[in-house]
Amino acid sequence: MSQHGLLRPLRAAELSEGTLRYLLLVAALLTPRPPPLMVFNEPEASLHPNLIGALARSMRKVSKETQLFVVSHSAQLVSELRKDDCCVEIALEKRLGETLAPEHESPKWRWPSR
């Protein structure tokens, strides 16, 4: 990575985990031929809080071309993603070891008999 003011380009090993993660997320989002579905699990992990808005803007832009699923614990990221009404939010809760989506109807599971 090179930047104005640096005496020499930096190697990947010299970058922070957050910087590397951000660069990889942006590379995935800016692919010239996005896949039909992209899934991001906690993309905010290790990112500086100032980068979350930029990441969300990129995600909102890409969501116009491809289906995105984003799993996040970050209220800031969720708030940023809501800005263009581009998302459906499903909040999950854990009760007694069971993960529930209280605002949504539970699926009707049909278990085969033994």
Residue pairs with C-beta under 8 A, 6 or more apart in sequence:
1 9
1 10
1 12
1 15
1 23
2 8
2 9
2 10
12 20
15 23
16 46
17 46
18 46
18 47
18 48
18 51
21 43
21 45
21 46
21 47
22 47
22 51
22 55
25 40
25 43
25 55
25 58
26 55
26 58
28 38
29 38
29 58
29 59
29 61
29 62
30 58
34 62
34 65
34 66
35 66
36 66
36 67
37 66
37 67
37 68
37 69
38 62
38 66
38 67
38 68
38 69
39 68
39 69
39 70
39 71
40 59
40 68
40 69
40 70
40 71
41 71
42 71
42 72
42 73
42 74
43 55
43 59
43 70
43 72
43 77
44 52
44 55
44 72
44 73
44 74
44 76
44 77
47 55
49 76
52 74
52 76
52 77
52 80
53 76
53 80
55 77
55 80
56 77
56 80
56 81
56 83
57 80
59 68
59 70
59 81
60 80
60 81
60 83
60 84
60 86
62 68
63 86
63 87
64 86
70 77
70 81
70 87
72 78
78 89
81 87
82 89
90 101
90 103
90 104
91 101
91 102
91 103
92 99
92 100
92 101
93 99
93 100
93 101
93 102
94 100
100 106
